[in-house]
Amino acid sequence: MHQIKLGKKLAALLNFSPRLSVITTALIVLVACQSESTQKPDSPLTNTYWKLTSLQGESIKTYEGNREMFLQFRAEGFRGYGGCNRFFGAYTNTQSKISFQPIAVAEKFCQQSSQQESKYIGSLVGSVNYEIDGESMHFSNLNNQFFATFSAIYF
């Protein structure tokens, strides 16, 4: 009954027929009741290019002439870039834990990024907990203290 009264008032205001105003009112109510979700679905761990955005509470700096630091998991292993050197290795994955096997690193010296790179690659030794939330991935240590954040990048 309330909807019909609202529809008649709307029809009177808009000079529409009562039948059209009921349909219009129903559409307005339907659209107003729908909530638009802005939450993106979780990116998959594998086959996603994960750009490192923060490490140990500090934003990541990409120095001129260097590529961004990243990590990418594939079925056959993982690979990444530490700001100066490429690295790769094997890993195992359970629902919320990644265990890194020994990491192979191409050893060239880059003065600007070497300290940041050492922290990054050093953080990938052993096991880490991970959590994916939309297009972000967070690493935490076994005491659940977050230490790294990544953003999914799509080309």
C-alpha positions as CSV (number, residue, x, y, z in Angstrom):
1,M,0.0,0.0,0.0
2,H,2.9,2.3,0.9
3,Q,4.5,1.7,-2.5
4,I,1.2,2.6,-4.3
5,K,0.8,5.9,-2.4
6,L,4.5,6.7,-3.2
7,G,3.8,5.7,-6.9
8,K,0.7,8.0,-7.1
9,K,2.6,10.9,-5.6
10,L,5.5,10.3,-8.0
11,A,3.0,10.0,-10.9
12,A,1.3,13.3,-9.9
13,L,4.6,15.0,-9.7
14,L,5.8,13.7,-13.0
15,N,2.4,13.7,-14.8
16,F,2.8,10.0,-15.7
17,S,0.1,7.4,-15.7
18,P,-0.3,5.5,-12.4
19,R,0.8,2.2,-14.0
20,L,4.0,3.8,-15.3
21,S,4.7,5.5,-12.0
22,V,4.5,2.1,-10.1
23,I,7.0,0.6,-12.6
24,T,9.2,3.6,-12.2
25,T,9.0,3.5,-8.4
26,A,9.8,-0.2,-8.4
27,L,12.8,0.4,-10.6
28,I,14.0,3.2,-8.3
29,V,13.6,1.0,-5.2
30,L,15.4,-1.9,-7.0
31,V,18.3,0.2,-8.0
32,A,18.6,1.8,-4.6
33,C,18.6,-1.6,-2.9
34,Q,21.4,-2.9,-5.0
35,S,24.8,-2.3,-3.4
36,E,27.7,-2.0,-5.7
37,S,30.7,-3.9,-4.4
38,T,34.1,-2.2,-4.9
39,Q,36.0,-5.2,-3.5
40,K,38.0,-6.8,-6.2
41,P,38.3,-10.6,-6.2
42,D,41.6,-12.0,-4.7
43,S,44.4,-12.3,-7.2
44,P,45.8,-15.8,-7.5
45,L,49.2,-16.5,-5.9
46,T,50.6,-18.2,-9.0
47,N,50.9,-16.5,-12.4
48,T,50.6,-13.0,-10.9
49,Y,53.3,-10.4,-11.1
50,W,53.6,-9.2,-7.5
51,K,55.3,-5.8,-7.3
52,L,57.0,-5.2,-3.9
53,T,55.6,-2.0,-2.5
54,S,56.8,-2.0,1.1
55,L,59.4,-4.0,3.2
56,Q,59.8,-3.8,6.9
57,G,57.5,-0.8,7.1
58,E,59.4,1.3,4.5
59,S,58.2,2.1,1.0
60,I,60.2,0.6,-1.8
61,K,62.5,2.8,-3.8
62,T,63.2,2.0,-7.5
63,Y,66.5,3.6,-8.5
64,E,67.0,5.1,-11.9
65,G,68.1,2.6,-14.4
66,N,66.7,-0.4,-12.3
67,R,63.5,-2.3,-12.7
68,E,61.0,-2.6,-9.9
69,M,61.3,-5.3,-7.3
70,F,58.9,-8.2,-7.9
71,L,58.1,-11.8,-7.1
72,Q,56.3,-14.2,-9.4
73,F,55.2,-17.8,-8.5
74,R,54.7,-20.4,-11.1
75,A,54.0,-24.1,-11.0
76,E,57.7,-24.9,-11.6
77,G,59.1,-22.4,-9.1
78,F,59.4,-18.7,-8.3
79,R,61.4,-15.9,-9.8
80,G,61.9,-12.3,-8.9
81,Y,64.0,-9.2,-9.1
82,G,65.6,-7.5,-6.1
83,G,66.4,-4.1,-7.5
84,C,69.8,-5.2,-9.0
85,N,69.8,-9.0,-9.3
86,R,67.4,-11.6,-10.6
87,F,66.7,-14.6,-8.3
88,F,64.8,-17.8,-8.5
89,G,64.1,-21.1,-6.8
90,A,61.6,-23.7,-5.7
91,Y,58.9,-23.3,-3.2
92,T,56.0,-25.3,-1.6
93,N,52.7,-23.7,-0.8
94,T,50.0,-24.6,1.7
95,Q,46.8,-22.6,2.2
96,S,48.5,-19.7,3.9
97,K,52.2,-20.5,4.1
98,I,55.0,-20.4,1.6
99,S,58.2,-22.3,2.2
100,F,61.1,-21.1,0.0
101,Q,63.8,-23.6,-0.9
102,P,67.4,-22.3,-1.3
103,I,67.4,-19.2,-3.6
104,A,69.7,-18.8,-6.5
105,V,70.8,-15.2,-7.1
106,A,72.6,-13.6,-10.1
107,E,75.4,-11.8,-8.2
108,K,76.2,-8.4,-9.7
109,F,76.9,-5.4,-7.5
110,C,74.7,-2.3,-7.5
111,Q,75.6,0.2,-4.9
112,Q,72.3,2.1,-4.7
113,S,70.0,-0.9,-4.2
114,S,72.3,-3.5,-2.5
115,Q,71.1,-2.9,1.1
116,Q,67.4,-2.9,0.1
117,E,67.9,-6.0,-2.1
118,S,69.7,-7.8,0.7
119,K,66.8,-7.2,3.1
120,Y,64.3,-8.3,0.4
121,I,66.0,-11.6,-0.6
122,G,66.9,-12.3,3.0
123,S,63.2,-12.1,4.0
124,L,62.5,-14.9,1.6
125,V,64.6,-17.5,3.4
126,G,62.6,-20.3,5.1
127,S,58.8,-20.0,5.5
128,V,56.5,-17.0,5.5
129,N,52.8,-16.7,6.1
130,Y,50.9,-14.9,3.3
131,E,47.5,-13.3,2.9
132,I,45.9,-12.1,-0.3
133,D,43.3,-9.4,-0.1
134,G,42.0,-8.3,-3.5
135,E,45.1,-7.2,-5.4
136,S,47.4,-7.0,-2.4
137,M,49.5,-9.7,-0.9
138,H,51.0,-9.4,2.6
139,F,53.9,-11.5,4.0
140,S,54.2,-12.1,7.8
141,N,56.7,-14.0,9.8
142,L,55.8,-17.0,11.8
143,N,54.9,-14.7,14.7
144,N,52.3,-13.1,12.4
145,Q,54.2,-9.8,12.2
146,F,53.7,-8.2,8.7
147,F,57.0,-7.4,6.9
148,A,56.2,-7.1,3.2
149,T,53.4,-5.9,1.0
150,F,53.0,-6.6,-2.7
151,S,50.6,-5.3,-5.4
152,A,49.3,-7.4,-8.2
153,I,50.3,-5.9,-11.6
154,Y,48.6,-6.8,-14.8
155,F,50.1,-6.2,-18.2
